[in-house]
């Protein structure tokens, strides 16, 4: 049984989620200790316990100690299989973070439908539209395919969102080769707000469009959601820039007391920062694709404006399970990451 120190590096829920994902993928029993030891509320939160249950459902794993608040747990996986897995976080815990844990196993098993209840657009997690348009767009370039259906949006603090994801089997993972980036073909996005004044979503959209004014091809879809499509008040704007080679993303979350214009401007400013840096992956995607690059048929390579602590923690975790080799080099204010697979499940 492999023991993983949950306080290593970034020391958050990422280690929990991806440790069980890699355990299922490699059929390696794992014990995670010191779970989120440095957090204000250490131990497993509801979202982490839900992710563990969801991954366990894809491999009939034996799980011990994975209750909310637990500081250590063990996960002993069986063979991967498809089917339907349905879980409820029970809070506004992030649906997309639960999906991050499930996808590696689901993509290798194939024929899987994931049904998850929780928060679709909440703080400290990728918004659902970033997951659907940016992250899954990048995975398609590597051979992974999944379709997202949003039955209900759910915001912090009430949650109540419902998402279904149908996952196909990825028979062979292609490397993500993005050593350089072409010009921006278009900028697109999605802005939505629920149970708020009708002008909120349009103000987010207009502010983002003005900030991106140097680009003529900007198309942001906006919609105001009623109680039949969302639980509670909230809103999000997700933007992405497409090139012939890649997709860069950024987002902003509506907050109480924060002007809608500020939300749109900040999301646009983040996207412009990624574009102007010459990166081929944005800082959030850079750590999320590592698990897939680690099981590709050959090395992957991409450019990032910053190697985050999340990315470094993910490199350490992948090396623990798969002996993956990583090489990071600095090139004039930008970093080049090369991922070399060594062992593949």
N, C-alpha and C positions, 0 to 999 in steps of 0.2 A: 504494500500500500504506500502510495506516494503521499508525503506530508507537505502541505503548503502553508507558509506563514502568511496569514491574512493581513498582517500589519506591514508587509513589505511595500516599499515604494509609495505609490499613491494611497495604498492601504484602505481602499473603500470597497463598495459593493462590486466593482468590476472584477476583483479577484474571485469573489464568490461565484458570480455568474459564469465567468469563463473557465473557472476550475471545473465546475460540473459539466460545462459544454465539452471541454477537452477530455474529461473523464469518460463521458459517453462516447465520444468520437474514437477514442483509442482503446476503449474497454480497460481502462486503468482505474482500479479503486483508489480513492483519494480521501485524505482527512485534512480538513482546513481548520487551522487553529488561529487564535488571536483575531477573530473576525471583527473587522472595523474597530480595532482596539483603540485607535486614537480619536475616534469620533465623540461628539458630545453625548450621544446615545449609542454606546458600542453594542456589538452583537448584531444578529440578523433583524432587519426590519421586515415588514409584511411583504414588500416587493421582492426581497431576496428569498424569503421562504417560498413564495409563489413560484419564482423562477426555478428553484430546486425541484419543487413538485412537478412542474411542467416538463422539465428535462427528464425526470425520473419516469414520467409517463411514456416517453419515447424509447426507453430501454429497460423498462421493468426493474429499475434500480432499487436496491435495498438502502434506505436512508435512515440514519440514526442521529438524533440531536438537532434536527433542523427546525426547531420551534422559534417563534419570534422572541428575540432577546438572547438567543443562544450564542455563546462565544466560540463554539467549536462544533463540527459535525463531520460525519463520514458519509460517503456516497460510493456504493458498490454497484456498478452498472452491469446489466445483462446485454444481450445482442440488440442492436438498433432495429427498429421496425417503424412502419408508417402507421396511419390511423388518425383518429380524431382525439385531440387533447383539449380539454376545456378547463380553465382555471379562473378564479376571481381573486384579485389582490385584496379586495375588501376595503380598500382605502383609495386615495388618489395616487397611489404608487404607480410609477410609469409603466405603461404597456410596452413601449418601445424597448425599455431595458429588459423586460422579461423576454421579449422577442429576440434580443441579442443573445440571450442564453440558449434559446431553443433552436435558432436557425442552423447553426453548424450541424447539429444532429439531424434535424428535419431535412436538410438539403441532401445529406448522405443517405437517409432512409428513403426519401421520396414518398409520394402518395399520402401526404400529411395535411391535415387541416387543424390549424391552431385557432382557438376561440378564447380571447382574453378580455376580462373586464377590469377596469381601473381607470387611470388617467391617460388621456391621449396627448395632451399638451400641458405639461407641468414643468415647474422649475427643475434645473439640474439634470435634464434629460433631453434627448433629441425629440423635437416635435414629430408627430406622426407623418406630416407631409415631407419632412426632411428624410425620414426613414424610407418613405415610399418613392420619392422622386430622386433623391441624391444617393443614398446608400444602396437601395436595390438597383438603381441605374448602374452603379459601379459594379455590383455583383453580376449583373447581366453580362458585362464585358468579360467576366471571369468564368462564365458558364452556369451561374446560379439563377434560377427563376422562381419568383414568388409573386402572387397577386394579393393585393390588400383590399378588403371591403370594410368601410367604416359604417357601422350600423348606428353608432351614437358617439358624439364627442363628449369627453369628460374632462373637467378642469379642476385645478386645486381650489379649495380643499375638499370638494364633494366627490370627485371621481365619477363613477357611474358610466364611463365610456365603454363601448363594446366594439371590438375589432376582430375580424376573421381574416386569416391569412392561409391561402392554399399554396403549398410548396411542392414543387417538382423535384425529382431526384437529379442531382448534378453528377453525371457519370465520370467526368474528368475535369478537374479544375485547371483552367488556363491561368498563366501568370498575368499579373497586372503590370504591363510595361509602359511606364509614363515618364521616360527620361527627359522629355521636354514638352512644351505646350504650344499648340497653335493659337490662332486668334479666336476671340469670342464670337461665336456664331449667333447666339441670342441669349437674352436674360429673361427668365420667366419666374413665376411665383404664384403663391396662393395665400390670400389673406381671408380670415374669417373671424367673426365675433358672434357671441351668443348671449341673448338676454341682456344686451346693453343697448344704449341709444343707437338708432339706425345709422348715424353718421360715423360711428367709431371705425368701422371697417374701411370706409372710403377715405377717412383721414389717414389711416395707416398706409393704405395703398398709395394715395397721392403724395405723401411725404417721401415714401421710398422711391417713387418714380422720379420726383424732382431731384433727389440725391443722386440718382443714377442717370442724370440728364445727359451726360456725355455719350451714352449709348442710345442709339435711335430705336433699336429693336428690343423693347421691354414690354412684356405682356404679363400682367399680374391679374389673375382671376380673383374676384372678391365675392363673398356671400355673407349675408346676415342669417344666422341660424335661429330658429325658434325652439321652443321646448320639446318639439317632436324629434329634433335632431341633435340636441345637446342638453346636458345636465348642468344647471347652474350658469352663472355669468363667467365669461372669459373670452380670450381671443389670442390669435397668433398670426404672424406673418412669416412665411418661409420663402426665401429667394434662392435661385440657382442660376449659375452661368454655365452654358454649354460650349464646348469646343469640339472639334472633330475627334479629339482623343479622350476627353474627360468631362467631369461635372464638378463644379465647386459650389458649395452651399453655405448659407448663413440664415439666421432666424432671429426673431424678436418675440417676446411674450408680453401680452397686455398685463398690467399690474394696477392694483388699486392706487389711485393718486398719481399715476404716470400718464401724461398726455399721449393720446394715440399717435400724434405726429412724431413724438420722441421715439416711440416703439418702431415706427417705420423707418425713421432716419438712422437709428442705430443698426437695424438689420442691414440696410443698404450700405452703411459705412463698413460693417464687417465684411460684406461681400467684396466691396472695392479693395479692402486691405488684402484679401486673398488674391484677387485678380492682379493687383499691382505688385505683389510679391514674386510673381512668376511661378508660384506653386502649382503642382499638378494634382494635388489633393489638399483639401482644406484640413485644418488642424483636428477637426472632429472625425472626419473620415479616416485620417491617417492611422489611428489606433484601431478603428473598427474593422478595417480590411486585413489586418495582420494575420488573424487566425486563418483566413482563406488563402492568403499568399503562402502561409506555412505548409499547406497541403497541396499546392499547385504542382504541375508537372515539371516546372523549371523555375529559376529565380525570377522574382519580381523587383521592380525598381520604380521609385517615384520621388518627387520633390515636395518638401513641406517648408513653410516659413518658420515653423517652430516644432521641435521634438518635445512634445508635452510629457509630463510625468505619467499620464495615462498610457502613452505609447511606450515609454520605457518600462513601465510595469508589465505591459502586455508582452513585450519582448522577453522579459525575464520569465514570465509564466510559460510562454511557448517553448522557450529553451528547456524548462523543467520537464515538460511533457514530451516534446518532439525533438529535442536537441537542435532546433532550428538555429541557423547562424544569421546574425544581423550585422550589417556594416553601415555606420553612419558617418558621413563626411560633410564638412562645411564648405560651401562654395559661394563666397561673396554675399553673406547675409542670408543664405538659404541652405537647407540641409537636404542631402541626397540619402535616401534609405534604400538599402539593397537587402532583400530577404532571400536566403538560400535554404530551401527545404532539405532536410537530411533523412528523416524517417516519415513515411506517410502511412496512415491507417488503410 
